[in-house]
């Protein structure tokens, strides 16, 4: 049954970005960081400035409405004072009787009072003054306007409303004297019931018609040079005056709670800021409105300047970051080219160290690495050449051991036929050594195999030297370690030839091996003649020279120099052969190499 593999697929854009050069990546990241940061700072600053401007506009509009409300109160106070003069001139003529003489005297008194109001306290915006008694307009004094029929004032209950106010002034909403004349200005009325102070009975109603021109002047005097609009709303929410006459008499839909306040709402085809203050005298509310789009228009220049500044700052930042990136990436690209030359085998390249920063330190590390690689390659190449030469010599020398092995077998058979068994054993052991040398061509062998070679060799030599003592001590772990072939037997042979043989075959050879951390130490000691100080220094000196000598010359010390050179070439500095004098007489040869398992892997301690 086929299996289905589920996983996330990397987007193509992310894969292509991953393969971009470091220079392009840094420039892109720096550019995005600069642009995004500048945009965020500009946006936050613009929003904060817009918020602060909105608060200032709201506060200014509220103060403006409050000023207009105070002016309106002062104006109405003057109208109220004007109406109170009727008590001075006309109230004495109001007798309340209906005989002809009394009516005549009342007419004279009222007419004189109205005339005095018009001439002695002139208001150029007074359209007319009317005296209404018993529900009818009894007298009138024309102002600057036309005579107005106020019968609807009585019919619609306005007269009764004023009487109910018991002597207090009442403001009546604006209206056009002639509704058919749409171009005619609105007027509003101020009415007061004239009452008898003694019994609180009303003599009638004084009605003053006023032009709205003065209201317009009040609004225009305090209006700032902005797009704000000031108008007046009565306590019922009806617009009683507005610069746009079409809106007079219409309802102002947003509620106006409290004596003053500010808020935003949707009105008159757009989002609008509203500030309002209610008059305590008239109950009317002065409203100031500012379209919020006007604030945006006023901030357009600031916004454009901010955007331009952000763009310039971002471009400058990208340019500087690109310049910095190129400065940083340029030496890295140079190092990349040098690395390619190293890959092609040119180890003579060096990175020019011109700075002391991270790039300079990286360059020094690169140069050190190339030097080490060059040294390692030369060592490996030398080892390879040395090994090839050794293999050629082995192949060339295999012919003689093979011939000698066959010849020794013939001698062994002859000795056994002649019943010379001692010679036969010697020949047999010698033949076994030749056979082992022919069979082993591996680069590394177990130490147990090396111990077997040595054991066969010592059995052969003990036939020659019966008094020779030989001991070998190896731990089980050490026997499983891998080592170079033929490194113990040459040292045992050297001890036998130079230490035991001069003493007529009397003495002992001891072999031991132990693990020391990650190293393996093999010790071959004898109690023979030993070496004096000068001879010992000469031997160790020749071993050191063998590390630097790449040819096959051995100056008659083939056993020691061959073993030391092979170990040094295989494991490097610090490994090889050391010759020392043994306390009490004799010589100690110590082999130091890496402790490895099969295949050359280092076996580290846990």
C-alpha positions in Angstrom: 0.0 0.0 0.0 1.6 3.3 -1.0 2.3 5.7 1.9 1.6 9.4 1.8 4.2 11.8 3.1 2.7 14.9 4.7 4.9 18.0 5.4 5.1 21.7 5.0 6.4 23.0 1.6 8.7 25.9 1.6 7.3 28.8 -0.5 9.2 29.4 -3.7 10.0 33.0 -2.6 11.6 31.7 0.6 13.7 29.2 -1.3 14.9 31.8 -3.7 15.7 34.2 -0.9 17.7 31.5 0.8 19.9 31.3 -2.2 20.5 35.0 -2.5 23.9 36.4 -1.9 24.7 37.8 1.6 25.0 41.3 0.2 21.5 41.3 -1.3 20.1 39.8 1.9 21.7 42.4 4.1 20.6 45.3 1.8 17.0 44.0 1.7 16.9 43.5 5.5 18.4 46.8 6.2 16.1 48.5 3.7 13.0 46.9 5.2 14.1 47.8 8.7 14.7 51.4 7.8 11.5 51.8 5.8 9.3 50.0 8.3 10.8 51.8 11.3 10.5 55.2 9.6 7.0 54.5 8.5 6.0 53.4 12.1 7.6 56.4 13.7 6.0 58.8 11.1 2.6 57.1 11.5 2.7 57.2 15.3 3.8 60.9 15.2 1.2 61.9 12.7 -1.6 60.1 14.7 -0.4 61.7 17.9 -0.2 65.1 16.3 -3.7 64.6 14.8 -5.0 63.6 18.2 -3.5 66.7 19.8 -4.8 68.9 17.1 -8.2 67.5 17.4 -8.2 68.2 21.2 -7.0 71.7 20.6 -9.6 72.3 17.9 -12.3 70.9 20.3 -11.1 73.1 23.1 -10.9 76.2 20.9 -14.4 75.5 19.4 -15.8 75.1 22.9 -14.3 78.4 24.0 -15.6 80.0 20.8 -19.2 78.7 21.4 -19.0 79.9 25.0 -18.0 83.4 23.9 -20.8 83.5 21.4 -23.2 82.3 24.1 -22.1 85.1 26.4 -22.5 87.7 23.6 -26.0 86.3 22.9 -26.9 86.6 26.6 -25.7 90.2 26.6 -27.7 90.9 23.5 -30.8 89.4 25.0 -30.2 91.2 28.2 -30.3 94.5 26.2 -33.5 93.4 24.6 -35.0 92.6 27.9 -33.9 95.9 29.3 -35.5 97.6 26.3 -38.8 95.8 27.0 -38.7 96.9 30.6 -38.9 100.6 29.6 -42.5 100.1 28.8 -43.2 100.1 32.5 -41.9 103.7 32.6 -43.9 105.2 29.8 -47.0 103.1 29.1 -48.2 101.3 32.1 -49.9 104.4 33.7 -52.2 104.7 30.7 -53.4 101.1 31.0 -56.6 101.6 33.1 -58.2 98.3 32.2 -61.5 100.1 31.5 -63.5 99.9 28.2 -65.2 103.3 27.9 -64.2 105.4 24.9 -62.3 107.9 26.9 -60.2 105.3 28.7 -59.5 103.5 25.5 -58.4 106.7 23.9 -56.1 107.6 26.8 -54.7 104.0 26.7 -54.0 104.3 23.0 -52.1 107.5 23.5 -50.1 106.1 26.4 -49.2 102.9 24.5 -48.3 104.7 21.3 -46.1 107.1 23.2 -44.3 104.2 25.0 -43.7 102.4 21.7 -42.4 105.6 20.1 -40.0 106.2 22.9 -38.7 102.7 22.7 -38.0 103.2 19.0 -36.4 106.7 19.3 -34.9 106.9 22.6 -33.3 103.4 22.7 -32.7 102.7 19.0 -31.8 99.2 17.7 -31.1 99.2 14.1 -32.1 95.5 13.9 -35.6 96.1 15.4 -38.1 95.2 12.7 -41.2 96.3 14.6 -42.8 96.7 18.1 -46.4 95.5 18.8 -48.9 95.7 21.7 -51.2 92.8 21.8 -54.2 92.9 24.3 -57.1 90.6 24.6 -55.7 88.3 21.9 -55.6 91.1 19.3 -52.9 93.4 18.0 -54.1 96.7 19.4 -51.2 99.0 18.5 -48.0 98.7 16.6 -44.9 100.8 16.0 -43.1 100.1 12.8 -39.3 99.6 12.9 -37.1 99.2 9.9 -39.2 96.3 8.6 -42.7 95.9 7.3 -45.8 95.5 9.4 -46.4 91.9 10.3 -49.7 90.2 10.9 -49.3 88.4 14.2 -52.7 86.8 14.2 -51.0 83.4 14.0 -49.1 84.3 17.2 -52.4 84.4 19.0 -54.0 81.5 17.1 -51.1 79.1 17.7 -50.9 79.7 21.4 -47.9 81.9 21.5 -49.9 84.6 23.3 -51.0 82.3 26.0 -47.5 81.0 26.4 -46.2 84.5 27.1 -49.0 85.2 29.6 -48.0 82.0 31.4 -44.5 83.3 31.8 -45.9 85.9 34.2 -43.8 88.9 33.2 -40.7 87.0 32.1 -39.3 87.5 28.6 -40.0 84.7 26.0 -38.0 84.2 22.9 -39.9 83.0 19.9 -38.3 81.0 17.0 -37.3 82.8 13.8 -39.7 83.0 10.9 -40.1 84.8 7.5 -42.6 87.5 7.6 -43.7 86.5 4.1 -43.2 82.7 3.6 -43.6 83.2 -0.1 -40.5 85.4 -0.2 -37.7 82.8 0.2 -35.0 85.5 -0.2 -36.4 87.5 2.7 -34.4 87.3 6.0 -35.6 85.6 9.1 -36.8 87.5 12.1 -37.3 86.4 15.7 -39.5 87.8 18.4 -39.0 88.7 22.0 -42.3 88.9 24.0 -43.1 90.0 27.5 -46.3 90.1 29.4 -46.9 93.5 31.1 -48.5 92.7 34.4 -50.1 94.7 37.2 -47.7 94.5 40.1 -50.5 94.8 42.6 -52.7 91.9 41.4 -50.4 90.2 38.9 -53.0 90.7 36.2 -51.7 91.1 32.6 -52.5 94.2 30.7 -51.3 92.7 27.5 -48.1 91.5 25.6 -45.3 93.6 24.3 -43.9 91.9 21.1 -40.6 93.0 19.6 -39.6 91.6 16.2 -35.8 91.5 15.7 -33.7 90.8 12.6 -31.4 87.8 12.7 -28.7 90.0 11.1 -27.4 90.8 14.6 -27.2 87.1 15.4 -25.1 86.7 12.3 -22.9 89.5 13.4 -22.4 87.8 16.8 -21.4 84.6 15.1 -19.1 86.3 12.5 -17.3 88.4 15.1 -16.0 85.5 17.1 -15.6 83.0 14.2 -12.0 81.9 13.5 -10.6 81.7 10.1 -11.4 78.1 9.8 -14.1 76.0 8.2 -16.0 75.8 11.5 -19.7 76.8 11.5 -21.5 78.5 14.4 -25.3 78.3 14.7 -28.0 78.3 17.4 -30.3 75.6 18.5 -33.3 76.0 20.8 -34.2 73.8 23.7 -36.3 71.6 21.5 -33.4 70.8 19.2 -34.5 73.0 16.3 -32.0 75.2 14.5 -33.2 78.7 15.2 -30.4 80.4 13.4 -27.8 79.1 10.9 -25.7 81.0 8.3 -27.3 78.6 5.8 -30.9 79.8 5.8 -32.0 76.5 4.4 -31.3 74.8 7.7 -33.2 77.2 9.9 -36.2 75.5 11.3 -34.8 72.0 10.8 -33.9 69.6 13.5 -30.4 69.1 14.8 -30.4 65.4 15.3 -27.5 64.8 17.7 -28.5 65.1 21.3 -26.8 67.8 23.3 -26.7 66.6 26.9 -25.6 68.9 29.7 -24.7 72.6 29.6 -21.7 72.2 27.4 -19.6 69.5 25.7 -17.8 68.2 22.7 -18.1 65.0 20.6 -17.9 63.6 17.1 -20.9 62.5 15.1 -22.2 62.0 11.5 -24.1 65.1 10.5 -24.6 67.1 7.4 -23.1 64.6 5.0 -19.9 63.8 6.9 -18.1 63.1 10.1 -18.2 66.3 12.2 -16.7 67.6 15.5 -19.4 69.3 17.6 -18.8 71.7 20.4 -21.7 73.4 22.2 -22.6 75.7 25.1 -26.1 76.3 26.4 -27.3 79.8 27.4 -28.7 80.1 30.9 -30.8 83.2 30.0 -32.4 82.0 26.7 -32.1 78.3 26.9 -30.6 78.4 23.4 -27.5 76.4 22.6 -24.6 77.8 20.6 -23.2 75.0 18.5 -19.8 75.0 16.6 -19.2 72.3 14.1 -15.9 71.4 12.3 -15.8 68.8 9.6 -13.1 66.3 10.5 -12.0 66.1 6.9 -11.0 69.8 7.3 -8.5 68.7 10.0 -7.2 66.1 7.6 -6.9 68.7 4.8 -5.1 71.1 7.2 -2.8 68.2 8.1 -2.2 67.2 4.5 0.9 69.4 4.2 2.3 68.1 7.4 1.5 64.5 6.2 3.2 65.1 2.8 6.2 66.6 4.5 6.4 63.7 6.9 6.1 61.2 4.0 8.8 63.1 2.0 11.1 63.2 5.0 10.5 59.5 5.7 11.3 58.7 2.1 14.5 60.8 2.1 15.6 59.3 5.4 14.8 55.8 4.2 16.7 56.3 1.0 19.7 57.8 2.8 19.6 54.9 5.3 19.5 52.3 2.6 22.3 54.0 0.8 24.5 54.1 3.9 23.6 50.6 4.9 24.3 49.4 1.3 27.7 51.2 1.5 28.4 49.6 4.8 27.3 46.2 3.6 29.5 46.4 0.5 32.4 47.4 2.8 31.8 44.3 4.9 31.0 41.9 2.2 33.9 42.9 -0.2 36.7 41.2 2.0 34.4 38.2 2.5 34.0 37.9 -1.3 37.8 38.1 -1.6 38.1 35.3 1.0 35.6 33.3 -1.0 37.8 33.6 -4.1 40.8 32.5 -2.1 38.9 29.5 -0.8 38.1 28.4 -4.3 41.8 28.6 -5.1 42.5 26.5 -2.0 39.8 24.0 -3.2 41.8 23.7 -6.5 45.0 22.9 -4.6 46.7 26.3 -4.4 47.9 26.5 -0.8 50.1 29.5 -1.3 47.2 32.0 -1.1 47.1 34.4 1.9 44.4 36.8 3.0 45.6 40.4 3.4 45.1 41.5 7.0 44.2 45.2 6.8 42.0 45.6 9.9 41.8 44.4 13.4 38.1 43.7 13.5 36.2 40.5 13.1 37.1 40.4 9.4 40.8 40.8 10.2 40.6 38.0 12.8 38.8 35.8 10.4 41.5 36.5 7.8 44.2 35.5 10.3 42.3 32.3 11.1 42.0 31.6 7.3 45.7 32.0 6.8 46.4 29.7 9.7 44.0 27.1 8.4 45.6 27.2 4.9 49.1 26.8 6.5 47.9 23.8 8.5 46.2 22.3 5.4 49.4 22.8 3.4 51.3 21.1 6.2 48.9 18.3 6.5 48.7 17.7 2.7 52.5 17.6 2.5 52.6 15.2 5.4 49.9 13.0 3.9 51.6 13.2 0.5 55.0 12.3 2.0 53.4 9.4 3.9 51.8 8.2 0.7 55.1 8.3 -1.2 56.8 6.6 1.7 54.2 3.9 1.8 54.3 3.4 -1.9 58.1 3.0 -1.8 57.7 0.6 1.1 55.2 -1.4 -0.8 57.5 -1.6 -3.8 60.3 -2.7 -1.5 58.0 -5.3 0.1 56.9 -6.6 -3.3 60.5 -6.7 -4.4 61.7 -8.4 -1.2 58.8 -10.9 -1.1 60.6 -12.9 -3.8 63.6 -13.7 -1.5 61.5 -14.6 1.6 59.3 -16.9 -0.5 62.4 -18.6 -1.9 64.0 -18.8 1.5 60.8 -20.2 3.0 60.7 -23.0 0.4 64.4 -23.6 1.0 64.0 -23.7 4.8 61.2 -26.3 4.4 63.6 -28.5 2.4 66.3 -28.1 5.1 63.7 -28.9 7.8 62.8 -32.1 6.1 66.5 -33.0 5.7 67.2 -32.3 9.4 64.3 -34.5 10.5 65.5 -37.3 8.2 69.0 -37.0 9.9 67.2 -36.9 13.3 68.7 -33.5 14.1 65.5 -32.2 15.7 67.0 -29.1 17.3 68.0 -27.8 13.8 64.7 -28.9 12.5 62.9 -26.8 15.2 65.0 -23.7 14.4 64.4 -24.1 10.7 60.7 -24.6 11.3 60.3 -21.5 13.5 62.3 -19.5 11.0 60.0 -20.7 8.2 57.0 -19.7 10.3 58.3 -16.2 10.6 58.8 -16.0 6.8 55.3 -17.4 6.3 53.7 -14.8 8.7 55.6 -12.0 6.9 54.3 -13.1 3.6 50.7 -13.4 4.7 50.4 -10.0 6.4 49.9 -7.0 4.1 47.4 -5.0 6.1 48.2 -1.4 7.2 47.0 -2.0 10.8 46.9 -5.3 12.6 45.7 -6.4 16.1 48.4 -6.1 18.8 47.7 -9.8 19.5 49.1 -10.7 16.0 52.2 -8.6 16.7 52.6 -10.4 20.0 52.4 -13.7 18.1 55.2 -12.6 15.7 57.4 -11.7 18.7 56.6 -15.0 20.5 57.7 -17.0 17.4 60.8 -14.9 17.1 61.8 -15.4 20.8 61.2 -19.2 20.6 63.7 -19.2 17.8 66.2 -17.1 19.7 65.9 -19.2 22.9 67.1 -22.2 21.0 70.2 -20.1 20.3 70.4 -18.6 23.8 69.1 -21.2 26.2 69.7 -18.9 29.2 67.6 -16.1 27.8 64.6 -15.2 29.8 61.5 -13.7 28.1 58.2 -12.4 29.6 55.3 -10.6 27.9 52.4 -9.0 29.8 49.3 -7.7 27.8 45.9 -6.8 29.1 42.9 -8.2 27.2 41.8 -4.7 26.2 45.3 -3.9 24.9 45.5 -7.1 22.8 42.3 -5.9 20.9 43.9 -2.6 20.0 45.2 -2.1 16.4 48.8 -1.1 15.6 51.3 -0.9 12.8 52.8 -4.3 11.9 56.4 -5.2 12.7 57.1 -2.6 15.4 57.8 -4.9 18.5 60.0 -7.6 16.8 62.6 -5.1 15.5 63.0 -3.6 19.0 63.2 -7.1 20.6 65.8 -8.0 18.0 67.8 -4.8 18.8 67.7 -5.6 22.5 68.9 -9.1 21.8 71.7 -8.1 19.4 73.0 -5.1 21.4 72.2 -6.0 24.9 71.9 -9.8 25.4 74.3 -11.2 22.8 77.4 -9.3 24.1 76.6 -10.9 27.6 76.8 -14.4 26.0 73.1 -14.8 25.9 72.5 -14.3 29.6 69.8 -11.8 30.5 66.1 -11.1 30.3 63.8 -9.3 27.9 60.4 -8.0 29.2 57.6 -6.7 27.1 54.5 -4.9 28.5 51.8 -2.7 27.1 49.2 -0.4 28.7 46.6 2.2 27.8 47.3 5.8 28.9 44.2 7.9 28.2 43.9 8.0 24.4 47.4 6.6 23.9 48.9 3.1 23.8 52.4 2.6 25.4 54.5 -0.5 24.6 57.6 -1.1 26.7 60.6 -3.4 25.7 63.2 -3.6 28.4 66.4 -5.7 28.7 69.0 -6.0 31.5 71.9 -6.3 29.0 75.0 -4.2 28.5 73.0 -1.0 28.0 74.2 2.3 26.5 76.4 5.1 27.9 75.2 8.7 27.9 77.0 9.6 24.7 75.7 6.6 22.8 72.1 7.1 24.1 72.1 10.8 23.0 73.4 9.8 19.6 70.7 7.2 19.1 67.9 9.5 20.2 69.3 12.3 18.1 69.2 10.0 15.0 65.5 9.1 15.8 64.7 12.9 15.9 66.5 13.3 12.6 64.5 10.5 11.1 61.3 12.7 11.6 62.7 15.3 9.2 64.5 12.9 6.8 62.1 11.8 4.1 64.5 9.4 2.2 65.3 5.8 3.1 68.8 6.3 4.5 69.2 4.8 7.9 72.9 5.0 8.6 72.9 1.4 9.8 70.0 1.7 12.3 67.3 0.3 10.1 65.4 -1.3 13.0 65.0 1.7 15.3 64.6 4.4 12.6 62.1 2.3 10.6 59.8 1.8 13.6 60.1 5.4 14.7 59.5 6.9 11.3 56.5 4.8 10.6 54.8 5.6 13.9 55.6 9.4 13.5 54.2 9.4 9.9 51.1 7.6 11.0 50.2 9.5 14.2 52.1 12.8 13.9 53.9 15.0 16.4 54.5 13.5 19.9 54.3 9.9 18.8 57.1 7.4 18.1 60.0 5.7 19.8 62.0 6.7 22.9 65.2 5.0 24.1 66.2 5.3 27.8 68.7 3.7 30.2 67.3 1.2 32.6 68.1 1.8 36.3 70.4 -1.0 37.4 71.7 -1.6 33.8 70.1 -2.3 30.5 67.9 -0.4 28.1 64.2 0.5 27.8 62.6 1.2 24.5 59.1 2.8 24.7 56.6 3.0 21.8 53.9 5.6 22.1 51.0 5.6 19.6 47.2 6.4 19.5 45.0 3.8 21.0 42.8 2.7 18.1 40.2 0.1 17.2 39.7 -1.7 14.0 39.8 0.7 11.0 41.9 3.3 12.8 39.1 4.9 14.9 40.3 6.5 18.1 38.8 4.8 21.2 38.3 7.6 23.7 37.9 7.1 27.4 34.4 7.6 28.8 
